[in-house]
Amino acid sequence: MGLSYDEVRALMDELENSSIREFEISEENFHLRMSKNEAAPVIAAAPALANNNGAGNNGAAVEEAAVNPLDKVAKPGVAIKAPLVGTVYLKPKPDAAPFKKVGDTVTVGEQVAIIEAMKLMTPVKSEVAGKIVKILVEDEQVVDFDKPLYIVEEG
């Protein structure tokens, strides 16, 4: 069994749009594992490097091309996490502006979202001061307990 690039992309899209968290297929010479879990390790086979017969900079170009873009080290930041399971709202009202956008500053105790659980609206307040560098969820997304919502660069 082998899958083309388009078939793998289609599986990735299906996984992303489903409630399934992990998916794995194993057969004789084929193994595929996909996961939406944040802490799942990324396992990828390194491509074989071409034989460098001392031909100038060709080896450097091949090595540079072999670097996986997923291996880049992310900037450190502090996560603002969901305090409970529920639906996250990034805006105070459906037609209002979001609580925070990338680049906005946040202070300790400032409300950054609302989580609805069992018809109760619970405010999510920041426990860190700094600048929002990444929003990790979408408005009205269902989140688990301790799911990171924002990444904040302290300062």
Salt bridges, closest charged atoms under 4 A:
GLU22 OE2 - ARG33 NH2 2.86
GLU24 OE2 - HIS31 NE2 3.16
GLU38 OE2 - LYS147 NZ 2.94
GLU110 OE2 - LYS100 NZ 2.65
